Amino acid sequence: NGLRELFEETGILLYRRKQDIQTMLRNNDVRYPLTACVLHDDTLNVTEWRHRVKNDAFEFERLFRTLDVLPDILSLVYWQ
């Protein structure tokens, strides 16, 4: 829910490319903090996707499938 809320409120999408995750795991090279990925896609209408996700939370999953990326849960840090 945290990643979805972040995207809904700010338009910031925390994600990882699948091949980057596979490489990190294969090389046992998961370090913290991880560096962020920046999406460069002129065809992606962030405002439209934010609206879609706000109206239907399942659209968040569809966004990741459309971009062929995974949610970057490794960058999340628990705090109270």
mmCIF file as gemmi writes it, N, C-alpha and C atoms, coordinates in Angstrom:
data_model
loop_
_atom_site.group_PDB
_atom_site.id
_atom_site.type_symbol
_atom_site.label_atom_id
_atom_site.label_alt_id
_atom_site.label_comp_id
_atom_site.label_asym_id
_atom_site.label_entity_id
_atom_site.label_seq_id
_atom_site.pdbx_PDB_ins_code
_atom_site.Cartn_x
_atom_site.Cartn_y
_atom_site.Cartn_z
_atom_site.occupancy
_atom_site.B_iso_or_equiv
_atom_site.pdbx_formal_charge
_atom_site.auth_seq_id
_atom_site.auth_asym_id
_atom_site.pdbx_PDB_model_num
ATOM 1 N N . ASN Axp A 1 ? 0.804 -1.198 0 1 0 ? 1 A 1
ATOM 2 C CA . ASN Axp A 1 ? 0 0 0 1 0 ? 1 A 1
ATOM 3 C C . ASN Axp A 1 ? 0.846 1.26 0 1 0 ? 1 A 1
ATOM 4 N N . GLY Axp A 2 ? 2.007 1.21 0.641 1 0 ? 2 A 1
ATOM 5 C CA . GLY Axp A 2 ? 2.866 2.389 0.712 1 0 ? 2 A 1
ATOM 6 C C . GLY Axp A 2 ? 3.344 2.84 -0.655 1 0 ? 2 A 1
ATOM 7 N N . LEU Axp A 3 ? 3.745 1.888 -1.498 1 0 ? 3 A 1
ATOM 8 C CA . LEU Axp A 3 ? 4.202 2.244 -2.835 1 0 ? 3 A 1
ATOM 9 C C . LEU Axp A 3 ? 3.069 2.838 -3.666 1 0 ? 3 A 1
ATOM 10 N N . ARG Axp A 4 ? 1.886 2.265 -3.532 1 0 ? 4 A 1
ATOM 11 C CA . ARG Axp A 4 ? 0.732 2.773 -4.282 1 0 ? 4 A 1
ATOM 12 C C . ARG Axp A 4 ? 0.37 4.171 -3.815 1 0 ? 4 A 1
ATOM 13 N N . GLU Axp A 5 ? 0.334 4.372 -2.496 1 0 ? 5 A 1
ATOM 14 C CA . GLU Axp A 5 ? 0.01 5.695 -1.959 1 0 ? 5 A 1
ATOM 15 C C . GLU Axp A 5 ? 1.015 6.743 -2.422 1 0 ? 5 A 1
ATOM 16 N N . LEU Axp A 6 ? 2.297 6.385 -2.42 1 0 ? 6 A 1
ATOM 17 C CA . LEU Axp A 6 ? 3.331 7.303 -2.885 1 0 ? 6 A 1
ATOM 18 C C . LEU Axp A 6 ? 3.06 7.716 -4.327 1 0 ? 6 A 1
ATOM 19 N N . PHE Axp A 7 ? 2.74 6.74 -5.177 1 0 ? 7 A 1
ATOM 20 C CA . PHE Axp A 7 ? 2.472 7.042 -6.581 1 0 ? 7 A 1
ATOM 21 C C . PHE Axp A 7 ? 1.214 7.895 -6.73 1 0 ? 7 A 1
ATOM 22 N N . GLU Axp A 8 ? 0.157 7.529 -6.009 1 0 ? 8 A 1
ATOM 23 C CA . GLU Axp A 8 ? -1.093 8.29 -6.099 1 0 ? 8 A 1
ATOM 24 C C . GLU Axp A 8 ? -0.896 9.752 -5.719 1 0 ? 8 A 1
ATOM 25 N N . GLU Axp A 9 ? -0.161 9.984 -4.636 1 0 ? 9 A 1
ATOM 26 C CA . GLU Axp A 9 ? -0.02 11.341 -4.104 1 0 ? 9 A 1
ATOM 27 C C . GLU Axp A 9 ? 1.034 12.18 -4.821 1 0 ? 9 A 1
ATOM 28 N N . THR Axp A 10 ? 2.095 11.537 -5.313 1 0 ? 10 A 1
ATOM 29 C CA . THR Axp A 10 ? 3.218 12.316 -5.848 1 0 ? 10 A 1
ATOM 30 C C . THR Axp A 10 ? 3.563 12.022 -7.31 1 0 ? 10 A 1
ATOM 31 N N . GLY Axp A 11 ? 3.13 10.871 -7.799 1 0 ? 11 A 1
ATOM 32 C CA . GLY Axp A 11 ? 3.532 10.472 -9.145 1 0 ? 11 A 1
ATOM 33 C C . GLY Axp A 11 ? 4.889 9.788 -9.166 1 0 ? 11 A 1
ATOM 34 N N . ILE Axp A 12 ? 5.467 9.551 -7.987 1 0 ? 12 A 1
ATOM 35 C CA . ILE Axp A 12 ? 6.76 8.856 -7.896 1 0 ? 12 A 1
ATOM 36 C C . ILE Axp A 12 ? 6.497 7.358 -7.859 1 0 ? 12 A 1
ATOM 37 N N . LEU Axp A 13 ? 7.14 6.631 -8.779 1 0 ? 13 A 1
ATOM 38 C CA . LEU Axp A 13 ? 6.965 5.193 -8.872 1 0 ? 13 A 1
ATOM 39 C C . LEU Axp A 13 ? 8.288 4.521 -8.529 1 0 ? 13 A 1
ATOM 40 N N . LEU Axp A 14 ? 8.316 3.799 -7.414 1 0 ? 14 A 1
ATOM 41 C CA . LEU Axp A 14 ? 9.511 3.054 -7.039 1 0 ? 14 A 1
ATOM 42 C C . LEU Axp A 14 ? 9.442 1.677 -7.689 1 0 ? 14 A 1
ATOM 43 N N . TYR Axp A 15 ? 10.413 1.398 -8.545 1 0 ? 15 A 1
ATOM 44 C CA . TYR Axp A 15 ? 10.395 0.145 -9.29 1 0 ? 15 A 1
ATOM 45 C C . TYR Axp A 15 ? 11.811 -0.341 -9.527 1 0 ? 15 A 1
ATOM 46 N N . ARG Axp A 16 ? 11.923 -1.564 -9.943 1 0 ? 16 A 1
ATOM 47 C CA . ARG Axp A 16 ? 13.185 -2.174 -10.376 1 0 ? 16 A 1
ATOM 48 C C . ARG Axp A 16 ? 12.943 -2.919 -11.67 1 0 ? 16 A 1
ATOM 49 N N . ARG Axp A 17 ? 13.908 -2.856 -12.549 1 0 ? 17 A 1
ATOM 50 C CA . ARG Axp A 17 ? 13.831 -3.684 -13.751 1 0 ? 17 A 1
ATOM 51 C C . ARG Axp A 17 ? 14.084 -5.124 -13.344 1 0 ? 17 A 1
ATOM 52 N N . LYS Axp A 18 ? 13.358 -6.035 -13.96 1 0 ? 18 A 1
ATOM 53 C CA . LYS Axp A 18 ? 13.464 -7.455 -13.595 1 0 ? 18 A 1
ATOM 54 C C . LYS Axp A 18 ? 14.893 -7.964 -13.73 1 0 ? 18 A 1
ATOM 55 N N . GLN Axp A 19 ? 15.568 -7.585 -14.793 1 0 ? 19 A 1
ATOM 56 C CA . GLN Axp A 19 ? 16.926 -8.084 -15.003 1 0 ? 19 A 1
ATOM 57 C C . GLN Axp A 19 ? 17.894 -7.544 -13.949 1 0 ? 19 A 1
ATOM 58 N N . ASP Axp A 20 ? 17.643 -6.345 -13.415 1 0 ? 20 A 1
ATOM 59 C CA . ASP Axp A 20 ? 18.498 -5.807 -12.349 1 0 ? 20 A 1
ATOM 60 C C . ASP Axp A 20 ? 18.347 -6.631 -11.071 1 0 ? 20 A 1
ATOM 61 N N . ILE Axp A 21 ? 17.11 -7.001 -10.746 1 0 ? 21 A 1
ATOM 62 C CA . ILE Axp A 21 ? 16.872 -7.815 -9.551 1 0 ? 21 A 1
ATOM 63 C C . ILE Axp A 21 ? 17.509 -9.188 -9.715 1 0 ? 21 A 1
ATOM 64 N N . GLN Axp A 22 ? 17.335 -9.787 -10.885 1 0 ? 22 A 1
ATOM 65 C CA . GLN Axp A 22 ? 17.923 -11.103 -11.129 1 0 ? 22 A 1
ATOM 66 C C . GLN Axp A 22 ? 19.442 -11.06 -11.005 1 0 ? 22 A 1
ATOM 67 N N . THR Axp A 23 ? 20.058 -10.002 -11.515 1 0 ? 23 A 1
ATOM 68 C CA . THR Axp A 23 ? 21.514 -9.861 -11.429 1 0 ? 23 A 1
ATOM 69 C C . THR Axp A 23 ? 21.961 -9.699 -9.98 1 0 ? 23 A 1
ATOM 70 N N . MET Axp A 24 ? 21.253 -8.85 -9.213 1 0 ? 24 A 1
ATOM 71 C CA . MET Axp A 24 ? 21.599 -8.661 -7.799 1 0 ? 24 A 1
ATOM 72 C C . MET Axp A 24 ? 21.521 -9.974 -7.035 1 0 ? 24 A 1
ATOM 73 N N . LEU Axp A 25 ? 20.467 -10.739 -7.268 1 0 ? 25 A 1
ATOM 74 C CA . LEU Axp A 25 ? 20.286 -11.995 -6.55 1 0 ? 25 A 1
ATOM 75 C C . LEU Axp A 25 ? 21.307 -13.045 -7 1 0 ? 25 A 1
ATOM 76 N N . ARG Axp A 26 ? 21.546 -13.109 -8.29 1 0 ? 26 A 1
ATOM 77 C CA . ARG Axp A 26 ? 22.498 -14.091 -8.815 1 0 ? 26 A 1
ATOM 78 C C . ARG Axp A 26 ? 23.905 -13.824 -8.261 1 0 ? 26 A 1
ATOM 79 N N . ASN Axp A 27 ? 24.274 -12.551 -8.163 1 0 ? 27 A 1
ATOM 80 C CA . ASN Axp A 27 ? 25.609 -12.18 -7.687 1 0 ? 27 A 1
ATOM 81 C C . ASN Axp A 27 ? 25.66 -11.978 -6.176 1 0 ? 27 A 1
ATOM 82 N N . ASN Axp A 28 ? 24.519 -12.229 -5.509 1 0 ? 28 A 1
ATOM 83 C CA . ASN Axp A 28 ? 24.43 -11.994 -4.065 1 0 ? 28 A 1
ATOM 84 C C . ASN Axp A 28 ? 24.934 -10.593 -3.726 1 0 ? 28 A 1
ATOM 85 N N . ASP Axp A 29 ? 24.439 -9.62 -4.485 1 0 ? 29 A 1
ATOM 86 C CA . ASP Axp A 29 ? 24.941 -8.245 -4.417 1 0 ? 29 A 1
ATOM 87 C C . ASP Axp A 29 ? 23.818 -7.275 -4.058 1 0 ? 29 A 1
ATOM 88 N N . VAL Axp A 30 ? 23.121 -7.556 -2.965 1 0 ? 30 A 1
ATOM 89 C CA . VAL Axp A 30 ? 22.05 -6.666 -2.515 1 0 ? 30 A 1
ATOM 90 C C . VAL Axp A 30 ? 22.619 -5.807 -1.393 1 0 ? 30 A 1
ATOM 91 N N . ARG Axp A 31 ? 22.807 -4.519 -1.691 1 0 ? 31 A 1
ATOM 92 C CA . ARG Axp A 31 ? 23.364 -3.585 -0.709 1 0 ? 31 A 1
ATOM 93 C C . ARG Axp A 31 ? 22.334 -2.522 -0.377 1 0 ? 31 A 1
ATOM 94 N N . TYR Axp A 32 ? 22.453 -1.999 0.814 1 0 ? 32 A 1
ATOM 95 C CA . TYR Axp A 32 ? 21.546 -0.939 1.24 1 0 ? 32 A 1
ATOM 96 C C . TYR Axp A 32 ? 22.358 0.296 1.587 1 0 ? 32 A 1
ATOM 97 N N . PRO Axp A 33 ? 21.889 1.487 1.314 1 0 ? 33 A 1
ATOM 98 C CA . PRO Axp A 33 ? 20.645 1.741 0.585 1 0 ? 33 A 1
ATOM 99 C C . PRO Axp A 33 ? 20.841 1.505 -0.903 1 0 ? 33 A 1
ATOM 100 N N . LEU Axp A 34 ? 19.768 1.125 -1.551 1 0 ? 34 A 1
ATOM 101 C CA . LEU Axp A 34 ? 19.796 0.917 -2.994 1 0 ? 34 A 1
ATOM 102 C C . LEU Axp A 34 ? 19.656 2.259 -3.696 1 0 ? 34 A 1
ATOM 103 N N . THR Axp A 35 ? 20.192 2.348 -4.878 1 0 ? 35 A 1
ATOM 104 C CA . THR Axp A 35 ? 20.014 3.575 -5.653 1 0 ? 35 A 1
ATOM 105 C C . THR Axp A 35 ? 18.694 3.502 -6.403 1 0 ? 35 A 1
ATOM 106 N N . ALA Axp A 36 ? 18.149 4.639 -6.69 1 0 ? 36 A 1
ATOM 107 C CA . ALA Axp A 36 ? 16.839 4.71 -7.345 1 0 ? 36 A 1
ATOM 108 C C . ALA Axp A 36 ? 16.963 4.546 -8.851 1 0 ? 36 A 1
ATOM 109 N N . CYS Axp A 37 ? 15.899 4.062 -9.456 1 0 ? 37 A 1
ATOM 110 C CA . CYS Axp A 37 ? 15.788 3.99 -10.907 1 0 ? 37 A 1
ATOM 111 C C . CYS Axp A 37 ? 14.937 5.171 -11.361 1 0 ? 37 A 1
ATOM 112 N N . VAL Axp A 38 ? 15.266 5.715 -12.5 1 0 ? 38 A 1
ATOM 113 C CA . VAL Axp A 38 ? 14.476 6.807 -13.068 1 0 ? 38 A 1
ATOM 114 C C . VAL Axp A 38 ? 13.879 6.316 -14.375 1 0 ? 38 A 1
ATOM 115 N N . LEU Axp A 39 ? 12.584 6.507 -14.501 1 0 ? 39 A 1
ATOM 116 C CA . LEU Axp A 39 ? 11.876 6.068 -15.696 1 0 ? 39 A 1
ATOM 117 C C . LEU Axp A 39 ? 11.915 7.172 -16.744 1 0 ? 39 A 1
ATOM 118 N N . HIS Axp A 40 ? 12.401 6.842 -17.913 1 0 ? 40 A 1
ATOM 119 C CA . HIS Axp A 40 ? 12.397 7.767 -19.034 1 0 ? 40 A 1
ATOM 120 C C . HIS Axp A 40 ? 11.495 7.174 -20.112 1 0 ? 40 A 1
ATOM 121 N N . ASP Axp A 41 ? 10.241 7.536 -20.076 1 0 ? 41 A 1
ATOM 122 C CA . ASP Axp A 41 ? 9.269 6.997 -21.03 1 0 ? 41 A 1
ATOM 123 C C . ASP Axp A 41 ? 8.291 8.107 -21.392 1 0 ? 41 A 1
ATOM 124 N N . ASP Axp A 42 ? 8.51 8.698 -22.547 1 0 ? 42 A 1
ATOM 125 C CA . ASP Axp A 42 ? 7.659 9.811 -22.982 1 0 ? 42 A 1
ATOM 126 C C . ASP Axp A 42 ? 6.237 9.374 -23.301 1 0 ? 42 A 1
ATOM 127 N N . THR Axp A 43 ? 6.029 8.068 -23.467 1 0 ? 43 A 1
ATOM 128 C CA . THR Axp A 43 ? 4.686 7.588 -23.812 1 0 ? 43 A 1
ATOM 129 C C . THR Axp A 43 ? 3.832 7.361 -22.571 1 0 ? 43 A 1
ATOM 130 N N . LEU Axp A 44 ? 4.445 7.392 -21.386 1 0 ? 44 A 1
ATOM 131 C CA . LEU Axp A 44 ? 3.704 7.147 -20.15 1 0 ? 44 A 1
ATOM 132 C C . LEU Axp A 44 ? 3.07 8.448 -19.661 1 0 ? 44 A 1
ATOM 133 N N . ASN Axp A 45 ? 1.762 8.455 -19.541 1 0 ? 45 A 1
ATOM 134 C CA . ASN Axp A 45 ? 1.045 9.612 -19.029 1 0 ? 45 A 1
ATOM 135 C C . ASN Axp A 45 ? 0.836 9.413 -17.53 1 0 ? 45 A 1
ATOM 136 N N . VAL Axp A 46 ? 1.732 9.998 -16.73 1 0 ? 46 A 1
ATOM 137 C CA . VAL Axp A 46 ? 1.71 9.792 -15.281 1 0 ? 46 A 1
ATOM 138 C C . VAL Axp A 46 ? 0.404 10.292 -14.683 1 0 ? 46 A 1
ATOM 139 N N . THR Axp A 47 ? -0.075 11.436 -15.141 1 0 ? 47 A 1
ATOM 140 C CA . THR Axp A 47 ? -1.318 11.994 -14.606 1 0 ? 47 A 1
ATOM 141 C C . THR Axp A 47 ? -2.479 11.045 -14.84 1 0 ? 47 A 1
ATOM 142 N N . GLU Axp A 48 ? -2.549 10.465 -16.021 1 0 ? 48 A 1
ATOM 143 C CA . GLU Axp A 48 ? -3.615 9.503 -16.33 1 0 ? 48 A 1
ATOM 144 C C . GLU Axp A 48 ? -3.502 8.262 -15.45 1 0 ? 48 A 1
ATOM 145 N N . TRP Axp A 49 ? -2.283 7.744 -15.292 1 0 ? 49 A 1
ATOM 146 C CA . TRP Axp A 49 ? -2.094 6.553 -14.461 1 0 ? 49 A 1
ATOM 147 C C . TRP Axp A 49 ? -2.417 6.83 -13.012 1 0 ? 49 A 1
ATOM 148 N N . ARG Axp A 50 ? -2.049 8.007 -12.516 1 0 ? 50 A 1
ATOM 149 C CA . ARG Axp A 50 ? -2.383 8.342 -11.122 1 0 ? 50 A 1
ATOM 150 C C . ARG Axp A 50 ? -3.893 8.337 -10.938 1 0 ? 50 A 1
ATOM 151 N N . HIS Axp A 51 ? -4.609 8.9 -11.883 1 0 ? 51 A 1
ATOM 152 C CA . HIS Axp A 51 ? -6.071 8.929 -11.82 1 0 ? 51 A 1
ATOM 153 C C . HIS Axp A 51 ? -6.631 7.507 -11.847 1 0 ? 51 A 1
ATOM 154 N N . ARG Axp A 52 ? -6.107 6.682 -12.741 1 0 ? 52 A 1
ATOM 155 C CA . ARG Axp A 52 ? -6.579 5.305 -12.848 1 0 ? 52 A 1
ATOM 156 C C . ARG Axp A 52 ? -6.335 4.537 -11.553 1 0 ? 52 A 1
ATOM 157 N N . VAL Axp A 53 ? -5.151 4.711 -10.96 1 0 ? 53 A 1
ATOM 158 C CA . VAL Axp A 53 ? -4.807 4.003 -9.727 1 0 ? 53 A 1
ATOM 159 C C . VAL Axp A 53 ? -5.674 4.498 -8.567 1 0 ? 53 A 1
ATOM 160 N N . LYS Axp A 54 ? -5.94 5.796 -8.505 1 0 ? 54 A 1
ATOM 161 C CA . LYS Axp A 54 ? -6.797 6.326 -7.439 1 0 ? 54 A 1
ATOM 162 C C . LYS Axp A 54 ? -8.206 5.744 -7.526 1 0 ? 54 A 1
ATOM 163 N N . ASN Axp A 55 ? -8.691 5.517 -8.746 1 0 ? 55 A 1
ATOM 164 C CA . ASN Axp A 55 ? -10.039 4.986 -8.938 1 0 ? 55 A 1
ATOM 165 C C . ASN Axp A 55 ? -10.124 3.472 -8.778 1 0 ? 55 A 1
ATOM 166 N N . ASP Axp A 56 ? -9.01 2.784 -8.982 1 0 ? 56 A 1
ATOM 167 C CA . ASP Axp A 56 ? -9.008 1.326 -8.901 1 0 ? 56 A 1
ATOM 168 C C . ASP Axp A 56 ? -7.6 0.862 -8.533 1 0 ? 56 A 1
ATOM 169 N N . ALA Axp A 57 ? -7.416 0.401 -7.314 1 0 ? 57 A 1
ATOM 170 C CA . ALA Axp A 57 ? -6.095 0.007 -6.821 1 0 ? 57 A 1
ATOM 171 C C . ALA Axp A 57 ? -5.467 -1.093 -7.675 1 0 ? 57 A 1
ATOM 172 N N . PHE Axp A 58 ? -6.279 -1.91 -8.345 1 0 ? 58 A 1
ATOM 173 C CA . PHE Axp A 58 ? -5.735 -2.976 -9.185 1 0 ? 58 A 1
ATOM 174 C C . PHE Axp A 58 ? -5.007 -2.43 -10.415 1 0 ? 58 A 1
ATOM 175 N N . GLU Axp A 59 ? -5.259 -1.175 -10.76 1 0 ? 59 A 1
ATOM 176 C CA . GLU Axp A 59 ? -4.549 -0.543 -11.871 1 0 ? 59 A 1
ATOM 177 C C . GLU Axp A 59 ? -3.062 -0.373 -11.561 1 0 ? 59 A 1
ATOM 178 N N . PHE Axp A 60 ? -2.715 -0.333 -10.272 1 0 ? 60 A 1
ATOM 179 C CA . PHE Axp A 60 ? -1.315 -0.208 -9.892 1 0 ? 60 A 1
ATOM 180 C C . PHE Axp A 60 ? -0.536 -1.428 -10.381 1 0 ? 60 A 1
ATOM 181 N N . GLU Axp A 61 ? -1.109 -2.601 -10.204 1 0 ? 61 A 1
ATOM 182 C CA . GLU Axp A 61 ? -0.466 -3.819 -10.72 1 0 ? 61 A 1
ATOM 183 C C . GLU Axp A 61 ? -0.376 -3.773 -12.244 1 0 ? 61 A 1
ATOM 184 N N . ARG Axp A 62 ? -1.427 -3.306 -12.879 1 0 ? 62 A 1
ATOM 185 C CA . ARG Axp A 62 ? -1.425 -3.215 -14.337 1 0 ? 62 A 1
ATOM 186 C C . ARG Axp A 62 ? -0.331 -2.261 -14.831 1 0 ? 62 A 1
ATOM 187 N N . LEU Axp A 63 ? -0.082 -1.19 -14.08 1 0 ? 63 A 1
ATOM 188 C CA . LEU Axp A 63 ? 0.982 -0.254 -14.443 1 0 ? 63 A 1
ATOM 189 C C . LEU Axp A 63 ? 2.332 -0.962 -14.463 1 0 ? 63 A 1
ATOM 190 N N . PHE Axp A 64 ? 2.62 -1.748 -13.438 1 0 ? 64 A 1
ATOM 191 C CA . PHE Axp A 64 ? 3.891 -2.478 -13.397 1 0 ? 64 A 1
ATOM 192 C C . PHE Axp A 64 ? 3.981 -3.484 -14.542 1 0 ? 64 A 1
ATOM 193 N N . ARG Axp A 65 ? 2.887 -4.148 -14.845 1 0 ? 65 A 1
ATOM 194 C CA . ARG Axp A 65 ? 2.889 -5.107 -15.956 1 0 ? 65 A 1
ATOM 195 C C . ARG Axp A 65 ? 3.1 -4.392 -17.29 1 0 ? 65 A 1
ATOM 196 N N . THR Axp A 66 ? 2.483 -3.23 -17.437 1 0 ? 66 A 1
ATOM 197 C CA . THR Axp A 66 ? 2.627 -2.454 -18.672 1 0 ? 66 A 1
ATOM 198 C C . THR Axp A 66 ? 4.075 -2.03 -18.882 1 0 ? 66 A 1
ATOM 199 N N . LEU Axp A 67 ? 4.724 -1.621 -17.802 1 0 ? 67 A 1
ATOM 200 C CA . LEU Axp A 67 ? 6.12 -1.177 -17.872 1 0 ? 67 A 1
ATOM 201 C C . LEU Axp A 67 ? 7.108 -2.335 -17.834 1 0 ? 67 A 1
ATOM 202 N N . ASP Axp A 68 ? 6.628 -3.546 -17.526 1 0 ? 68 A 1
ATOM 203 C CA . ASP Axp A 68 ? 7.455 -4.742 -17.395 1 0 ? 68 A 1
ATOM 204 C C . ASP Axp A 68 ? 8.547 -4.554 -16.337 1 0 ? 68 A 1
ATOM 205 N N . VAL Axp A 69 ? 8.125 -4.018 -15.174 1 0 ? 69 A 1
ATOM 206 C CA . VAL Axp A 69 ? 9.015 -3.821 -14.039 1 0 ? 69 A 1
ATOM 207 C C . VAL Axp A 69 ? 8.347 -4.383 -12.791 1 0 ? 69 A 1
ATOM 208 N N . LEU Axp A 70 ? 9.083 -4.376 -11.667 1 0 ? 70 A 1
ATOM 209 C CA . LEU Axp A 70 ? 8.562 -4.884 -10.397 1 0 ? 70 A 1
ATOM 210 C C . LEU Axp A 70 ? 8.589 -3.781 -9.339 1 0 ? 70 A 1
ATOM 211 N N . PRO Axp A 71 ? 7.664 -3.833 -8.382 1 0 ? 71 A 1
ATOM 212 C CA . PRO Axp A 71 ? 7.699 -2.867 -7.286 1 0 ? 71 A 1
ATOM 213 C C . PRO Axp A 71 ? 9.03 -2.969 -6.53 1 0 ? 71 A 1
ATOM 214 N N . ASP Axp A 72 ? 9.602 -1.837 -6.181 1 0 ? 72 A 1
ATOM 215 C CA . ASP Axp A 72 ? 10.901 -1.827 -5.506 1 0 ? 72 A 1
ATOM 216 C C . ASP Axp A 72 ? 10.718 -1.902 -3.995 1 0 ? 72 A 1
ATOM 217 N N . ILE Axp A 73 ? 10.334 -3.07 -3.518 1 0 ? 73 A 1
ATOM 218 C CA . ILE Axp A 73 ? 10.105 -3.246 -2.08 1 0 ? 73 A 1
ATOM 219 C C . ILE Axp A 73 ? 11.423 -3.252 -1.308 1 0 ? 73 A 1
ATOM 220 N N . LEU Axp A 74 ? 12.551 -3.468 -1.988 1 0 ? 74 A 1
ATOM 221 C CA . LEU Axp A 74 ? 13.832 -3.465 -1.321 1 0 ? 74 A 1
ATOM 222 C C . LEU Axp A 74 ? 14.237 -2.07 -0.838 1 0 ? 74 A 1
ATOM 223 N N . SER Axp A 75 ? 13.612 -1.04 -1.403 1 0 ? 75 A 1
ATOM 224 C CA . SER Axp A 75 ? 13.938 0.332 -1.005 1 0 ? 75 A 1
ATOM 225 C C . SER Axp A 75 ? 13.087 0.834 0.143 1 0 ? 75 A 1
ATOM 226 N N . LEU Axp A 76 ? 12.106 0.047 0.558 1 0 ? 76 A 1
ATOM 227 C CA . LEU Axp A 76 ? 11.242 0.477 1.645 1 0 ? 76 A 1
ATOM 228 C C . LEU Axp A 76 ? 11.955 0.319 2.989 1 0 ? 76 A 1
ATOM 229 N N . VAL Axp A 77 ? 11.731 1.287 3.854 1 0 ? 77 A 1
ATOM 230 C CA . VAL Axp A 77 ? 12.314 1.26 5.192 1 0 ? 77 A 1
ATOM 231 C C . VAL Axp A 77 ? 11.186 1.467 6.182 1 0 ? 77 A 1
ATOM 232 N N . TYR Axp A 78 ? 11.082 0.587 7.169 1 0 ? 78 A 1
ATOM 233 C CA . TYR Axp A 78 ? 10.043 0.699 8.18 1 0 ? 78 A 1
ATOM 234 C C . TYR Axp A 78 ? 10.372 1.836 9.137 1 0 ? 78 A 1
ATOM 235 N N . TRP Axp A 79 ? 9.38 2.651 9.426 1 0 ? 79 A 1
ATOM 236 C CA . TRP Axp A 79 ? 9.537 3.683 10.452 1 0 ? 79 A 1
ATOM 237 C C . TRP Axp A 79 ? 8.166 3.995 11.034 1 0 ? 79 A 1
ATOM 238 N N . GLN Axp A 80 ? 8.172 4.527 12.245 1 0 ? 80 A 1
ATOM 239 C CA . GLN Axp A 80 ? 6.915 4.837 12.93 1 0 ? 80 A 1
ATOM 240 C C . GLN Axp A 80 ? 6.773 6.33 13.126 1 0 ? 80 A 1
